[in-house]
Amino acid sequence: MKSHVTIRFYGELNDFLDAKSRQKEQDCYFYGIRSVKDLIESFSVPHVEVDLILVNGESAGFEHIVGDGDRVSVYPGFGGIEIGEVTKIQRSEQGGSRFVLDVHLGTLARYLRIMGFDADYDSQRDDPEIARIAYEEDRILLTRDRRLLMRNSVERGRIIRNKDPLLQASEVLERFGLCGNINPFTRCIQCNGTIESVPFDSQEYKELQEHIPPGVKSWCSEYQRCIRCGKIYWRGSHYDNMEKLIDRIMEVCAESRKI
């Protein structure tokens, strides 16, 4: 038996639709049994971008089976907006704001690390490995490939809309409400490990002196070291440049709120 449902996507979910299909109800015909998740992704909308589904005005989960004549409304994240007596899609939040990024987002990973966020990235990974890490470590998967986010094992993620890494960083902060969670220079840019200060009177401090350029030792006495890879950091011109980068990202966030 052939079933007919109508579906409408709201907000930024329309980014995934062609121009003629945006901001309006669409007819969908199918045979057999179909879940809401299958219906949504048949329009190339990744399920992880969806925060609320209403079927005939009632909250529904991805596993809900749609029936003939159903009206389906699909919404993106609401942030801090009050949405009333409806139930959003339930997802694990144990991983907090920890990320894993696909191979095309290396600069974004670097920017996130500079701002102190746990951003797992490796340019040699393939899609199955990235999806596995997202699932097993409960990380938010950031990518520009919608097919990667359609894998069943991926629960949390986002298609990065912007191409400019500066705008990408602002986009992530805005989408996940992280503008107030920036903790600069606590993550290693190189390996994503945690950075800790090296006490002046410690043996470790004495040992790292041989790795510090003579020109730096002449004016600097405070150092930090990554506990994972051992990379040494000090407050030089690179530090000032990173501070300027963070300031610019925050400016972009502020500008986006005015739009």
KAKA-V79839 format. One record per backbone hydrogen bond with DSSP energy under -1.0 kcal/mol. CO is the residue of the C=O (numbers start at 1). NH is the residue of the N-H. E is the energy in kcal/mol with one decimal. If there is no record, write none. Layout:
co=CO nh=NH e=E
co=CO nh=NH e=E
This chain:
co=3 nh=30 e=-2.0
co=4 nh=69 e=-3.8
co=5 nh=28 e=-2.5
co=6 nh=72 e=-3.2
co=7 nh=26 e=-2.4
co=8 nh=74 e=-2.6
co=10 nh=13 e=-1.6
co=11 nh=14 e=-1.7
co=12 nh=15 e=-1.8
co=13 nh=16 e=-1.5
co=14 nh=17 e=-1.4
co=18 nh=21 e=-2.0
co=26 nh=7 e=-2.3
co=28 nh=5 e=-2.5
co=30 nh=3 e=-3.5
co=34 nh=66 e=-2.1
co=35 nh=39 e=-2.2
co=36 nh=40 e=-2.9
co=37 nh=41 e=-2.5
co=38 nh=42 e=-1.2
co=40 nh=43 e=-1.5
co=40 nh=45 e=-1.1
co=41 nh=44 e=-1.7
co=46 nh=49 e=-1.6
co=47 nh=50 e=-1.6
co=51 nh=89 e=-2.7
co=52 nh=75 e=-2.9
co=53 nh=60 e=-2.0
co=54 nh=73 e=-2.9
co=55 nh=58 e=-1.5
co=58 nh=55 e=-3.1
co=61 nh=64 e=-1.5
co=62 nh=37 e=-2.1
co=64 nh=36 e=-2.3
co=67 nh=70 e=-2.1
co=70 nh=6 e=-2.3
co=71 nh=56 e=-3.2
co=72 nh=8 e=-2.1
co=73 nh=54 e=-2.7
co=74 nh=10 e=-2.3
co=75 nh=51 e=-2.4
co=75 nh=52 e=-1.5
co=78 nh=81 e=-1.9
co=84 nh=86 e=-1.8
co=93 nh=96 e=-1.5
co=98 nh=140 e=-3.1
co=99 nh=120 e=-2.7
co=100 nh=142 e=-2.4
co=102 nh=105 e=-1.8
co=105 nh=109 e=-2.2
co=106 nh=110 e=-1.9
co=107 nh=111 e=-2.4
co=108 nh=112 e=-2.6
co=109 nh=113 e=-2.1
co=110 nh=114 e=-2.3
co=111 nh=115 e=-1.6
co=112 nh=117 e=-2.7
co=113 nh=116 e=-1.7
co=114 nh=185 e=-1.9
co=115 nh=183 e=-2.7
co=118 nh=99 e=-3.2
co=120 nh=101 e=-2.3
co=122 nh=125 e=-1.5
co=126 nh=130 e=-2.0
co=127 nh=131 e=-2.7
co=128 nh=132 e=-2.0
co=129 nh=133 e=-2.2
co=130 nh=134 e=-2.3
co=131 nh=135 e=-2.0
co=132 nh=136 e=-3.2
co=133 nh=137 e=-2.4
co=134 nh=139 e=-1.6
co=140 nh=100 e=-2.3
co=141 nh=158 e=-2.4
co=142 nh=102 e=-1.8
co=143 nh=160 e=-3.0
co=148 nh=151 e=-1.0
co=151 nh=154 e=-1.6
co=156 nh=141 e=-2.3
co=158 nh=143 e=-2.0
co=164 nh=168 e=-2.5
co=165 nh=169 e=-2.4
co=166 nh=170 e=-1.8
co=167 nh=171 e=-2.4
co=168 nh=172 e=-2.2
co=169 nh=173 e=-2.2
co=170 nh=174 e=-2.4
co=171 nh=175 e=-2.7
co=172 nh=176 e=-2.1
co=173 nh=178 e=-2.7
co=178 nh=181 e=-2.2
co=186 nh=195 e=-2.1
co=188 nh=192 e=-1.9
co=193 nh=188 e=-3.1
co=194 nh=227 e=-2.6
co=196 nh=225 e=-2.8
co=199 nh=202 e=-1.6
co=202 nh=206 e=-1.4
co=203 nh=207 e=-2.2
co=204 nh=208 e=-2.1
co=208 nh=211 e=-1.9
co=209 nh=212 e=-1.2
co=213 nh=216 e=-1.3
co=213 nh=217 e=-2.0
co=214 nh=218 e=-1.2
co=216 nh=219 e=-1.6
co=216 nh=220 e=-2.5
co=223 nh=198 e=-2.5
co=224 nh=233 e=-3.2
co=225 nh=196 e=-2.2
co=226 nh=230 e=-1.3
co=231 nh=226 e=-2.4
co=233 nh=224 e=-2.5
co=234 nh=236 e=-1.6
co=236 nh=240 e=-1.5
co=237 nh=241 e=-2.2
co=238 nh=242 e=-1.9
co=239 nh=243 e=-2.1
co=240 nh=244 e=-2.0
co=241 nh=245 e=-1.9
co=242 nh=246 e=-2.4
co=243 nh=247 e=-2.3
co=244 nh=248 e=-2.1
co=245 nh=249 e=-2.3
co=246 nh=250 e=-2.4
co=247 nh=251 e=-1.9
co=248 nh=252 e=-2.2
co=249 nh=253 e=-2.1
co=250 nh=254 e=-2.3
co=251 nh=255 e=-2.4
co=252 nh=256 e=-2.2
co=253 nh=257 e=-1.4
